[in-house]
């Protein structure tokens, strides 16, 4: 199916965003998760989630926590021991080096590693501090801020990007920085988690990258990408 031409794209109206939100809500409900206030756990979990599924990510995280008593211990451990602990999560060589680089960037040797201070910062400052860490981009920072503290930020992963672009929420071909800015701008305040989770669920269950199930899609009549294939 061809994408919507860039020249035909216009930013969605608030009314359209609300209509899409409501249709997604009928299918997937209104997900809610109180902020867990464990930002460093969330950061490491998000690093482990790259290029793997949720089950393998969780196994790798639990093995890492079982093997080492603290994040400071992970920081100071031999690299090959960290790599072995997270191997079920895939590309463990890359992820282990990144995790240690992040932990070392947070503070000096022997200090308690923490991101708890982000709770007292505004969103822009907290995001900037996170994005200054090795290998941390907008999506990872948004996961930490939204799920740890309930701050107003919205992660845009590959599923959200794909579904949002097909639905006309994003400009086709936009860079991820633009996608994050646009996603934040169009999301009704207080519904950041709901819209992120429901777009992600739709991408996993129906709007696949290859062979999307358009005939069974609850959003088919609202989707310019699906209409372009007729």
Helices and strands as residue ranges (DSSP letters): G 6-8, H 14-28, H 39-48, H 54-67, H 71-76, H 79-85, G 87-89, H 92-106, G 116-120, H 123-131, H 138-143, I 144-148, H 149-149, H 158-166, H 176-186, H 192-205, G 214-216, G 220-222, H 224-227
